[in-house]
């Protein structure tokens, strides 16, 4: 999720994260809640980071790892138009720890679901039935329907394996069948279709743009 302050005056949109470029090999080893500053790097700043700052007339970048697991890294990335003062750095240090603990204790899946539902509300009302409606427009089996329900509530593949008591190969088969029936290309697109509540015929067309 990206947000630019309205009065920043920057006309070049930010289209990617540079946390990986800034932290490099430390991305998945950094302490949760720690603050990493571009200006405090001992080595040369990565070219990707330097170019991004220069294009947007920025002078500082701060990355705060919020959560690190074997499968993903969640970060907060902040860009500044002015050099940070000492008290501002102190605030970020305190804030980083608080944000990390809050993010770690969040209800899984609710943040993503809220974002996707907000995007779905911007679409014009359309006739049709969502995938998990009583009409069952995708013709899901009972097992596939249960997998979809768990996905809709933010369950990860590992959590679904434990909840359903099935083997990993069985889950892969269910997901493969769901991709074929819904037109989703991956787990992110399938999840979007399930939480968006868009008509089944149109949910797949919007998944690639929003998810």
Phi, psi and omega in degrees: 000135185235140177217131175250134177299133187304320184268014180292333178080001182278126181260359180259113183291150176271121187246000180203166176266147178244015180300317180296324179290322183287316184272336179058232182293347181271359185303315182262010179241351184293153178286137177300134178085356178286156181249130181240121185252138175299319185289347183257009178287133179287322181272176179297143179291134178307144183300322181299319180291313181300318181293318180297317179294318182295317181297327185257010179057045179250155182241347183215147176225133180233134178240130178239110176293123181267322179203140182229127177227183179290344188244342181202165174228121176262129181227156169251126183241124183241136178242140185232144179273349180226158177294136183284141176274169186299318182292329178292322177295323178295320178297316180296323179298314178293317182295322182301314179296318180295315180296320180296315179294321179295316180296320181295327184266008183291161173284119186299133175091340185290323180297311179296318181298320179297317179297315183291322178294324178297318179293322182293327181294338180284345180282149179291147178301135183226153180276135179151175182244136174296161184303318185268016178285168180297337180290337181050060186296336180270000179058054181281145173284171180298319180294317179295323179296319179295320177299317180296320178298317180293320177298318182297332180264017172084014180287138175278165178305318179297320179293323179293322178300316180290320182292318184271342181066039182241168179279160180298322180296325179292319178296320178299321179296315178300315181294320178299318178294321180294321178298318181294321184282331184258344183082004178288144181267341182201181184295325181296315180293321178296317179298320178301314181300324185285323184266345185285333183063021173285157174305142184305322183294340185245344184298319181295326181292332183264345186299316183297331183276330188256322188287000000 
